[in-house]
Each structure stands twice: as structure tokens, then as C-alpha cells.
Amino acid sequence: MVSSTQQSSRIRRRKAGKNGKRNKRERRAKGTPAFPIHVEEKKA
């Protein structure tokens, strides 16, 4: 039989991994935000 400490720590680890899963998935789906690359220099 597994000790209560081991059991609770496993449960804690499992729950920690699941926390924010939806947010993580949405952020992954959006990917890197669009930002300008090689913008022309403004010469004054």
C-alpha cells in the first residue's frame, strides 16, 4: 500500500500539470504574435 504522503504528492503533481491547461492550449494555438521584421529605417 502506498503511503498517504506519496499519494497526496502524486495527486498534487497531477493537478499542477492540469492547471491552466486550456490557457496553455490557446496560447500554443495562437503561436508567436505577428511583429514587423526588417522595418525600413527612417532617415531624417
PEMO-V93664 format. One record per pair of residues at least 12 apart in sequence whose C-alpha atoms are under 8 Angstrom apart, sorted by the first residue. I is the first residue (numbers start at 1). J is the second residue. If there is no record, write none. Layout:
BEGIN
<<I;J> <I;J>>
END
This chain:
BEGIN
none
END
